[in-house]
Each structure stands twice: as C-alpha cells, then as structure tokens.
Amino acid sequence: MNLHEYQGKEILAGYGVRIQRGKVAQTPAEAVEVAKQLTEETGTSWYVVKAQVHAGGRGKGGGVKLAKGIDKVEEVADSIIGMQLVTPQTSAEGKKVHQVLIAEDVYYPGESETSEFYMSVLLNRSTGRNMIMYSTEGGMDIETVAEETPHLIFTEEIDPKVGLTGFQARKVAFNLGLSGAAFKDMTKFVTALYRAYEGADASLFEINPVLKTSDDKILAVDAKVTIDDNALYRHQDIAAMRDTREEDATEVEAGEAGLNFVKLDGNVGCMVNGAGLAMATMDIIKMAGGNPANFLDVGGTADAARVEQAFRIILRDENVKAILVNIFGGIVRCDRVAQGVVDAYKNMGNINVPIIVRLQGTNAEEAKKLIDESGLEVHSAIALQEAADLVQELV
C-alpha cells in the first residue's frame, strides 16, 4: 500500500526522524489557514506547496511550488488542487490532485551551504536482506544517477541477525562526506529511518532529498513510503491511511469483492483460480499471439455470484475482445464453476465477446457437458494450449 508524503512523514516523525514540517489542506482557503498555523509553530514565512499524489517527479509536472509569503499561498494552492498532474511516474492522463501539503521552507540562509542526499531502505531481493541505498546526488532521479554516475551510489546491507549497527550508520555519514555536527546528526537520522522501516513493516522508505541544512541539521524533505500489504493487519492505524482515490477504481471494487485483480493493457480477459495458474495462463496467451488484459484470481470459491462479479469487472475494459476462463478443480469442483459461468452469462445477458472455458480437475467431464449443453455462446476446451489458440482465433 502506497502512502502520501505527509503520511510517510507522520510515520517517520513517530520514530524520531527529523522531517520538514507541514500540514495537509483540501482547499485553497484551508491552505491559507494551515500556512498561518505553520508560521506560529515554525516561524517560516515562505511555504512549499506540494501536490499529494502517489507518484514521484511531482515538481517536474508543476506539482511542487514555492509561495513566497502568506499572501501567495491561496493562489499557488489553487493552481495545484484539482489539476491533472502528469509526471514521469504517471500515465499520460495523469492523476487528479485532491489535496496539497503546505510545508515549511527549510532552505534558510546560514554560514554554511545546504546539501541534498538520496537515501532509501528496501529489500535486496538477490540476497534476501534489507539494505540502505544512498548517494550524494540528492534531488535527482536515482535511475539517472545509476546510469550516468554509478560510482556515486552506495549500499549498506543489514544482517538480519544483528540489525543495523552503529558502525554502519557512521559509514553512511562518512561516505556522504559529512563531519562534525552534521556527521552525528546523520548517524541518528539513519538509525531512526531504519527503525521506522522495520517498525512499520514497510517494503520501501525513500527520502529524496535528505537535506543537510545550513546549520548542520539532517532532515527528510520528502517521503515515498510503501507498506507491505501482508502486514497491514498489524497496523490498523496505517491501514486507515489508504487513499482509494489514488488507486484504480476497478481494482478497488475487485478487492472489496474478494477478487485479486490487476488491470493490464491487452485485449484478452483472464479469469483463473490461483496466482500461479493465472501467470501461466497469461504466458500462454502471449505465446499464442494474444495479449492479456488483466490478472484476475477468483480464488477457491468460484460460485455463480463471484463469477458474475468477475465477468462484470473484466467487461468494464472496452479493450477486451475475448475472455478465457481457466479453472483447475481441486478445492472447487469444475461443475460448480461451469454452472456459475452459465448462470452468470444468463443473468448478465449482454456479454458480446466470445468466452472460452477450460476446466480441468474434479468433475471436469461433467463441467464440459454443462457448458456444451447450455445453448450459450460459450466455447469449451480441454488443453491449455487449445484454449489459448482458440482465444487467438476468435479475437
């Protein structure tokens, strides 16, 4: 589950990470009130107005602007709230901005210069260990840094038996070229950041940039946070932060119906039971010359109501030209699924794309007979390759 910047910063602050302080606003008028409160609490007179969407690169799309005074806040907030923000991490359509974060200006003048760093905590899947990835090139796309100057990216892997050590935190600060008060503050920052990552059961904490202020304080100016969905039952407070407006509406509806659904860009709808079988089904559709339009796992209780809901979700995609139902009858009987397909077809009455049903396992013969004798425009297949070839032929 992805979080907004302001939500990620709330978690960080709870673990002792110094952050760029701010408050969220839903309207331009509320943004002014928030800015006034922020001035009372922090003394700031300039304000950074940031669009809150689940995407990086917001500044490049005009989603991050500086308001140089309280009298500019409403105008700047009004220019961002309601816009369709297009960034390198969104679709061409972009994302609608529903709220903005009004944050304090932390680039204040001082005797020494400010510095920006990149830092993230994530799982290194090749080693099965958490790692801290960091760079002196903060404020830039880390992909660009990796491509053009890979020697400026450092990593520190964490032994799960020991956890992050003080030596490793100091090594991070040393590699970033810090000294004195900034060095000490960075070691505290790194330690608290890793504690937040573990404590929140996150799969990603990305801070870009981490700022060294002119008075040698280290703080998080941004926060991109992803929480492991499988651990949300342990964090009801974090689960409550979910913003379904930022998610695909069809995927949200499918989740509420107990269906595992991911929309893709193809033209062949897939209805399968089991994630592994779903992946294999998409692969063989591709190999046969087709292109899967979705990943949809109905699970082990594929009754008529569940199958009908799955059909409705798939058919919302105007690009779907055929639907392949591929069920292996283990826990669920094939004849039960077949009856569900027939009942759903009759209830909906407006399915105008070919449906290919391949059922194998418990009561597969009875299931095929049900399909063949239904009198409906439903095609049955035995082998998976046969089903894929039939899909491609009908498309």
Salt bridges, closest charged atoms under 4 A:
GLU5 OE2 - LYS9 NZ 2.73
GLU5 OE2 - LYS50 NZ 2.93
GLU5 OE1 - ARG58 NH2 2.88
GLU33 OE2 - LYS36 NZ 3.73
GLU41 OE2 - LYS23 NZ 3.58
GLU104 OE2 - ARG21 NE 3.02
ASP141 OD2 - LYS60 NZ 2.60
GLU156 OE1 - LYS171 NZ 3.45
ASP159 OD1 - LYS161 NZ 3.39
ASP185 OD2 - ARG18 NH1 2.53
ASP201 OD2 - ARG234 NH2 2.97
ASP201 OD2 - HIS235 NE2 2.71
ASP215 OD2 - LYS217 NZ 3.11
ASP216 OD1 - LYS212 NZ 3.06
ASP222 OD1 - ARG58 NH2 3.09
ASP243 OD2 - HIS4 NE2 2.83
ASP243 OD1 - ARG245 NE 3.00
GLU246 OE1 - LYS95 NZ 3.77
GLU247 OE1 - ARG242 NH2 2.73
GLU253 OE1 - ARG316 NH1 2.70
GLU308 OE2 - ARG312 NH2 2.81
ASP317 OD2 - LYS263 NZ 3.69
ASP335 OD1 - ARG333 NE 3.05
ASP372 OD2 - LYS368 NZ 2.70
